Amino acid sequence: MTFTDIPIQHWLDITLQVTQRLFIVVVAAFIAIRFKGLRLALRGADLQWRYVPLAIMIFGLFSIMGTHSGVFVDISEGETHIDLLKDGPLVLNKNQAIASFRDTMALVAGLIAGPWVGFCAGALAGIERYHLGGFAGLASGVATPVLGLYAGLIRHFLPRWVATVNGVFWVAFTGTLIHRLMILLFVQPINLALNLSLEIVVPVAIVNCLGCVLFFWITRDLDRDRLESEANEARLLGAQAELRALRAQVYPHFLNNTLNDLNELIRTDQNKAQHYVQELADFFFYTRQFADFNTISLAEEQAQLQRYLELQRLGLGSKLHDVFQIPLELMDCQVLPGCLLTLIENALKHGFKGRRAPYQLIISAEGHGDNLLLKVSDNGRGITSEYMSELGMHPIKSEMKGGGVALYQLLRSMKMLFGDNVKISFESIPNQGTTVSLRQPKRMIS
């Protein structure tokens, strides 16, 4: 069989049947992602292990649904295909294979939640596909977890690829070719393996690419709609311009500190300095993603904090200890990008200056009625009482390099977003530590 032997109508028929069922799963996923627990699991599975099992089950179930929403292709009869939902048996005969979106969901799992979720979700669906039997059952069963792992590794090592539609498209397309190649290499006889590949390669490629891009758009559009809604409620265009101007003043301050740290590492440990540059590039990649957002979720802020602390640990090593005490139910609360990072940076650059290790940081969040209370506590040198009442209200003259400019700009930015109910307060004991508290109205993802 060659490409000229396969009617375009045959490909179109398989594509339409599988795509219709894919859309049902896409709609189901769109509804499911509205539930906070599922949304947290999908968003945090590549960051925290506690979310991994639920994410595996979700994507594994969707992938198995993909198998049972496909169409049979009977290799012995060439162009004949059977509707799996209506006429198909629970076990395939030796000449039957399935054209489905099983691989699509394994690819999506890897792209959204990382390599472990992609591989394990694909393994669940792959084992189930193997037990259905039929032609190429083993090769197809093995290919599905391989594609989930492949997409997850691309996300992990080349995150910029999966940050665009083009990148997602090519991951899905190459994943389709990998599956076809595995069938050609490991399935005998080769002529039937080739017939199967030519029968379904185009429909499966279309479905894989379409499905992955749709899920990419869903996750992006949810965030974009949420943030645009926050912006419309909170700011006029002029206020947004002022907010960006304030943020533009904070980033050079932060960059200056990180470059000073890098300079110190270059002098003391060039291998760590090289690693620092790689981690810093990853940190700013995510910072750039949030550049146009007025608010982000507390979960996203925590993830960015963890990247920043990993940078600091390259220089401080085991001297730095951090503890996060953020309840799961507050993870969807909206905060100013970098609000907690500013407090942590102040603790590292000023609170621990002249102090001996260990350096302890406790980052916490509490819900108080309609308000959200964010806290950063350290065991640093403390703040003298003469400065505490002025910090955050305006830049001050002090022995501290920077004079509280970052805190002042932070408070101004938060008041522009959340109103005058935003408060900053300090509790400090000299030579024992400081707790900085930020209070703001509680806003959840709609």
Secondary structure as the mmCIF struct_conf table of DSSP 4:
data_model
#
loop_
_struct_conf.conf_type_id
_struct_conf.id
_struct_conf.beg_label_comp_id
_struct_conf.beg_label_asym_id
_struct_conf.beg_label_seq_id
_struct_conf.end_label_comp_id
_struct_conf.end_label_asym_id
_struct_conf.end_label_seq_id
HELX_RH_3T_P HELX_RH_3T_P1 PHE A 3 ASP A 5
BEND BEND1 ILE A 6 ILE A 6
HELX_RH_AL_P HELX_RH_AL_P1 ILE A 8 ALA A 32
TURN_TY1_P TURN_TY1_P1 ILE A 33 ARG A 34
BEND BEND2 PHE A 35 PHE A 35
HELX_RH_AL_P HELX_RH_AL_P2 LYS A 36 GLY A 44
TURN_TY1_P TURN_TY1_P2 ALA A 45 LEU A 47
HELX_RH_3T_P HELX_RH_3T_P2 TRP A 49 TYR A 51
HELX_RH_AL_P HELX_RH_AL_P3 VAL A 52 THR A 67
TURN_TY1_P TURN_TY1_P3 HIS A 68 SER A 69
BEND BEND3 GLY A 70 GLY A 70
STRN STRN1 VAL A 71 ASP A 74
HELX_RH_3T_P HELX_RH_3T_P3 ILE A 75 GLU A 77
TURN_TY1_P TURN_TY1_P4 GLY A 78 GLU A 79
STRN STRN2 HIS A 81 ASP A 83
HELX_RH_AL_P HELX_RH_AL_P4 LEU A 84 ASP A 87
BEND BEND4 LEU A 90 VAL A 91
STRN STRN3 LEU A 92 LEU A 92
TURN_TY1_P TURN_TY1_P5 LYS A 94 ASN A 95
STRN STRN4 GLN A 96 ALA A 99
BEND BEND5 PHE A 101 PHE A 101
HELX_RH_AL_P HELX_RH_AL_P5 ARG A 102 ALA A 113
HELX_RH_AL_P HELX_RH_AL_P6 PRO A 115 LEU A 132
STRN STRN5 GLY A 133 GLY A 133
BEND BEND6 GLY A 134 GLY A 134
TURN_TY1_P TURN_TY1_P6 PHE A 135 ALA A 136
HELX_RH_AL_P HELX_RH_AL_P7 GLY A 137 PHE A 157
TURN_TY1_P TURN_TY1_P7 PRO A 159 ARG A 160
HELX_RH_3T_P HELX_RH_3T_P4 TRP A 161 ALA A 163
BEND BEND7 THR A 164 THR A 164
HELX_RH_AL_P HELX_RH_AL_P8 VAL A 165 PHE A 186
BEND BEND8 GLN A 188 PRO A 189
HELX_RH_AL_P HELX_RH_AL_P9 ILE A 190 ALA A 234
HELX_RH_AL_P HELX_RH_AL_P10 LEU A 237 THR A 268
HELX_RH_AL_P HELX_RH_AL_P11 GLN A 270 GLN A 289
TURN_TY1_P TURN_TY1_P8 PHE A 290 ASP A 292
BEND BEND9 ASN A 294 ASN A 294
STRN STRN6 ILE A 296 SER A 297
HELX_RH_AL_P HELX_RH_AL_P12 LEU A 298 LEU A 316
HELX_RH_3T_P HELX_RH_3T_P5 GLY A 317 LYS A 319
STRN STRN7 LEU A 320 GLN A 325
HELX_RH_3T_P HELX_RH_3T_P6 LEU A 328 LEU A 330
TURN_TY1_P TURN_TY1_P9 MET A 331 ASP A 332
STRN STRN8 CYS A 333 CYS A 333
STRN STRN9 GLN A 334 VAL A 335
TURN_TY1_P TURN_TY1_P10 PRO A 337 GLY A 338
HELX_RH_AL_P HELX_RH_AL_P13 CYS A 339 ASN A 346
HELX_RH_PI_P HELX_RH_PI_P1 ALA A 347 GLY A 351
TURN_TY1_P TURN_TY1_P11 PHE A 352 GLY A 354
HELX_LH_PP_P HELX_LH_PP_P1 ARG A 355 ARG A 356
BEND BEND10 ALA A 357 ALA A 357
HELX_LH_PP_P HELX_LH_PP_P2 PRO A 358 PRO A 358
STRN STRN10 TYR A 359 HIS A 368
TURN_TY1_P TURN_TY1_P12 GLY A 369 ASP A 370
STRN STRN11 ASN A 371 ASP A 378
BEND BEND11 GLY A 380 ARG A 381
HELX_RH_AL_P HELX_RH_AL_P14 SER A 385 MET A 388
TURN_TY1_P TURN_TY1_P13 SER A 389 MET A 393
BEND BEND12 HIS A 394 HIS A 394
BEND BEND13 SER A 398 MET A 400
TURN_TY1_P TURN_TY1_P14 LYS A 401 GLY A 404
HELX_RH_AL_P HELX_RH_AL_P15 VAL A 405 PHE A 418
TURN_TY1_P TURN_TY1_P15 ASP A 420 ASN A 421
STRN STRN12 LYS A 423 ILE A 429
TURN_TY1_P TURN_TY1_P16 PRO A 430 GLN A 432
STRN STRN13 GLY A 433 PRO A 441
STRN STRN14 MET A 444 MET A 444
#
